[in-house]
Amino acid sequence: MATTSAGLLLYRTTDDAGLEVLLGHMGGPFWARKNEGAWTVLKGELEPDEEPHAAALREAAEELGLPLPAPPSPDIDLGEVRQRSGKRVLAWAREWPPPGPDLEQVRSNTVEIEWPPRSGKRIEVPEIDRVAWLAPDDARRLVVSAQAAFVDRLESALRR
């Protein structure tokens, strides 16, 4: 059965770079040498009976290890995508006002995985091993393919 995740696409606008979105690179040995398709919106699975927007905020804060900024305006509902695995991902966008987070302070929560696969050995890895501000074209190239739609929808919403 496919799972449902909720996430937050943080963004900022700068005088020199324009729009940038904050994505996380997935942690662990499977993703260590991958770049394209290895970045994600800060997201995670909903707890039983959890409201999706609340889950998105909780997951983003956990994966950053930092408090989220207060929203300067209501979060933008970016809708839903289905990833190739069948996972359903719901997302919202929130502007991070200047100066933004100190990316050196980001400390993701960890998860225990079996590694190598089918070995019976368990290791603990960060869910997100690094984050970066990316221009929309770079974000679309690096993010899990289905999630590129969130970048498109954010750009569209900001043009309105």
C-alpha positions, 0 to 999 in steps of 0.5 A: 500500500502506498504511503502519504507524505507531507512536506514544506518547500521553503523559498526565498527571493534575493536581489541577485539570484531571484527565486531560490528553493531549499531542498534536502539531499537524502542521507544514507549510503544509497544516496551518498554518490547520487545527485540528480533525483537524490534531492527532496522537499523536506517531507515525511510520512503522516502520523495516524490522524495527523492533519497534513499541513501540520505534518509538513511543518513538523517534518520540515522542522525535524529534517532541518533541526531548526525552528521554521520561520513564522510565515510572512503570509499564508503558506501556499498549497502546492497540491499533490504529486504521486512518485514512481513508487506510488507514494503520495506527496502533499506540499506547501510553500513558505517564504523564509525571510532574510537573512534565512537559516544558517545552513551550517546549523542544519542537523537532520533527525536520523533514521535506522536502516538495514545496510547493506540491504538484506544483511541484517545489519542496522545503521543510523543515518541522517534523513537529510545529509545536507540542504541547499538553496537552488534556483528553480531550474537546478531544483527541477534537475536535482529533485525527485522527478515528480516533485519538480511539479512543486517548483513549477506550481510555486513559480506559478503562484508567485507570478499571480 
